[in-house]
Amino acid sequence: MKKIGVVLSGCGVFDGAEIHESVLTMLEILRQGATYECLAPNRPQHHVINHLTGEEMPENRNAMIEAARIARGDIKDLAEASAEDYDALILPGGFGAAKTLSDFAFAGADCQVDRDLVGLASAMADAAKPLGFVCIAPVMIPKIFGAGVQLTIGSDDATAAAITAMGGEHVDCPVDDFVVDEQHKIVSTPAYMLAGNPLEAEAGIKKLVAEVLRLTT
């Protein structure tokens, strides 16, 4: 049975992993006959947001401990993960991808990506294993894999411009579809960059998971 690493970044759309996207990704992996293991960085997330008010809260939280809420406690430190353990990786979105796994939310095209994620993703690519990126997570692709990779975050002009500035090739894409770079084995879908509800997010995530699994063969 194929095993997919699912990289989380906390718990909650505004400061961690997007919960709907994370759960839909795990559900689709199982539905399509594979299994998964959740991973997250074992360090403080950038900040904590009150999801009722949108205001920053005066406290600190650990990204892996928060992500364990989604994983029901079954989670592994990203720093301890090895490309040999997985057939593919998928990264759900949420602002944790742009605030903790990277600092894209603050630095834009000058962003940096978590070194453990870069190491794992690069090792996966070197082994010709596919990766899937959901929602805002694809902004990290040019920083991890270099210039020339095709990807999508949907159709947001400002974000697409930042991706282009980093050397990525952005492709506009509807919520229920995906973009695949066959050469690099990288798949992306807009999900909540465009989705208005879980059903709309599911449509693209379902296809992304299927494409990632196809690329493992």
Buried (B, 14 or more C-beta within 10 A) or exposed (E): EBBBBBBBBBBBBBBBBBBBBBBBBBBBBEEBEBEBBBBBBBBBBBBBBEBEEEEEEEEEBBBBBBBBBBBEEEBBEBBEBEBEEBBBBBBBBBBBBBBBBBBBBEEBBEBEBBEBBBBBBBBBBEEEBBBBBBBBBBBBBBBBBBEEBBBBBBBBEEBBEBBEEBBBBBBEBBBBBBBBBEEBBBBBBBBBBBBEEBEBBBBBBBBBBBBBBEBBE
